[in-house]
Amino acid sequence: DGRDQGSKTVLLRMANELASRHPSHDFFIYAENKHPELDFSYANLHFRYVQHRGAWAHLMSAMPKAYKDDNIDTMVFTYITSPFIPRTAVFFHDVLPISHPKYFSLRFVVRCLLLYGGSSLLARHIFTISHYSRTQIERFFPWSRRNDVHVMPISASFHESTYRVAPNPVALHRALVGGGRYALVVGRIEARKNTQLAVDAFHRGAPADCKLVVVGRREPGIGLDVHDDPRIVELSGV
């Protein structure tokens, strides 16, 4: 539950893929909401409602109880595991608060340093999305090397039906870029992503026959000045 971040999207999509590819295994989703990305038509994909009463209650009480009640083999967490569950896997999308602390408060950085470090020590398995993130995890938490940090690239590796596809991708491409050259910026639009810098740089220095396509959802209160430049195209939900 919570914000629509990359780690959440990856794990929700992965739950569907695992359920479809491994029908002899049962997969449990513990959350407050039945997320629309999940396909509960799979008989082996189960939803368990868990009211989130705060991080500590969730990790110290609710999840250990669920682990025991459902006889779970391995419980997967994002970033922070429960110390009371013996068999866990932790998924790190990145360790940005530690590698780039200037974008966060000191209190948050210290909290992440302690909790991420503890999770990488306790978890039996560690997963991340890129070789770069793996080097960052191993750099800041050298003890993580004892279990081998597994890289699970975010790429078009799932069946095409997993993704939302435009009705006519070729027509969309032509409408956007006219079949010509374009630069592509993808990601949630928020202050620390600094999408505005890419837009400003493109506006000031890009060739006239090139377009900039910005794909991503804006965070509330975040503006994006495209300088009334017709070469800059902003998309969302594709």
N, C-alpha and C positions, 0 to 999 in steps of 0.2 A: 504494500500500500504506500501512499505518499506521492511524491512528485514523479512526473513522467521522465525519469532519467534513463540513460543508456543501459545501465545494469538491469533495471527493472524490465525494460523491453526485451533484452536478450534472454533473460530467464523465463519470462512468460512464453515467448516463442519456442524456447527450447523444451519447455514442459510438454507442449503439443507434439513436438517432433519425437521426444522420448516415448510418450504414450503410444504414438502410432507405430513406432519402430520396434518397441519392446512390449508386446501385449502380455507377456508372462510376468511382467513386473507391475507393481502398483505404485502410483505416484500421488502424493498428497499435497494440496495447496492450502496453506494456513494464512488466512487473510480476513479482512472485514468485508471485502467486496468480491463478487464473481466477475473478474475482469473480462471484458468482451473479447480480449485477445485469446482467451482460453476456450478450448473446445471440449466441453464436458460431455459430448456425445460419446467420447471414448469411455468404455466401461471401466478401464483401469486408471482413469484420472478422477480423483476425488477432491471435493471441496470441504474444508473444515472451517467453520466460522470461528474466528478468534477476535475478540474485542481488544483493541490496542489501548492499554491503560498506561502507556509510557514505556520507554525503552527498557528500563531496568526490570519492571514487572514482566515484560514480554520475554526477556532473555533469561531471567532467573526463575520464573515460575511457569508461565504459560507454555513455553516451548519445551522445557524438560517434561512437563506433564503430557503434552501431545506426543513427544518422542516415546514415552513409556506406554501410553494408552494405545497407540497405533502400531506398536512394535516396529518402529522405524529402523532400517539398517543404517542409513546415512542421512543426516539432515543437512540441508544446504542453506547457508546464510550469505547475505551480501555484507561484506566488510567486517561485521562484528559477530562473532560466534558466542554461544552460551558456554560458560566454563563447566556447566553441570551436565553436558551431553558428551558422552565419550567418543562417538563417531560422527564427526562433522566435516563438511567441506565448506570453504569460504571462497566467495567470488569477489575479486577486486577488479572493478572496471579500470581504475587508476588509483594513484596515491597523490592526487593533486594537492590536497591541503598540506602535504609534507614536502613534496618536490617544489611547489610554488606557493609558499605560505603568504606571500604579499597580498593574495586575493581574499584572505580569510582573517578572522580575528585571532589574536594570540590564544585565547581560551579554547577556541575550536581546534586550532592546530595542535595544541598540547593534548587535548582530548583524543584526537585522531591518532596522534603518535603513540599514545598509550594503548588505546583499544585496538588499532590495526596491528600494532606490534604483538599484543597478547593473542589476537586471533590467529596471526600467522604462526605463532608458537604452538597453539593448542590444536589447530585443525590438522586432520590427517591428510587432507588434499587441499591444494590452493590452485585456483584457476584465474586467468586474466585474459585480456582480449588481444594482446600484441606482445611481440618480443621486446619492444621498448618498455612497456609496463612491467614486464618480467624483470628486466634489468633494474628498474627503479625499485621494485619490491625487494629484490635481493640486495640492492645497495643499502637501503634504509633498514631492512630487517634481515641481516645476514644468516640468521638461524633458519630462515625459510628455505635455504638451499638443501636442507636435510631431506625435505620431501619432494623436491623437484617441482617447480612452479609450472603448471601445464598451460600452454598457450592455446586459446580457443578463438581463432581469428573471427572478427565480424566481417563477413563477406557473403557473397551470393552462393552459399553452399547448401541451402535448403531448396526444396522443390519450389518452382516458381509460383505455385498456388498459395504459398505461404505469404507472399507479398501482395499488396494492393497495386494493381497495374492499371495505367491509364487505358481508356477504351481503345485509343489508337496512338500508341507511343510514337510512331513515325510522324503522325500529324502534329502531335504535341511538340516534338522536337523541331519540326519545321516552323511552327508558330512562334516558338521561343527564340530560336537562333537562326532561322532562315537557312538552315543547312550549313551555316558558317561556323566560325570559331567561337568558343565561349569559355569563360572561366566559371567554375562551380564551387560554391561555398555551401557546405552542409553542416547543420548542427542547430541545437536550440539557441535562440537569439537572446542573450543575456549579457550583462556587463562584462563578466570575466572571459567570455568567448571573444569579445572585441570584434564583432562582425563589422562594426562601423569603420574600423581601420581598413578592412579589406575593401569596403565600398568607397571610402575616401581615396585610397590608393588607385583603385580602378578608375575612378572619375578623373583623377589628375593625370594619369599616365598611360592608360590603355589605348591601343590603336582604335581608330574609328570603326573598323570592320569586326570588332570583337564585342561580345556581350558578356555581362555578368549575371549568372543565375544564382539567386540566394534561396536555399531550401531550408525551412525550419520554422518552428513555432515560436512566436515571441512570448517572453515572460511578461506578466502584467506590469505595466508602467514603463516598459522599455520601448523607446522610439528608434527609428532607423531613417536617417536622412539620405535619400537617394539622389538629392540635388536636382530633381526633375530631369534626370538623365534617362532618355528613352532606351539606352542600352542596358539599363539595370532592371532586371525582372525579379520580383519576389514571389515565391510560391510557398504554400503550406498544405499539408495533408496529401502529399504525393509520394 
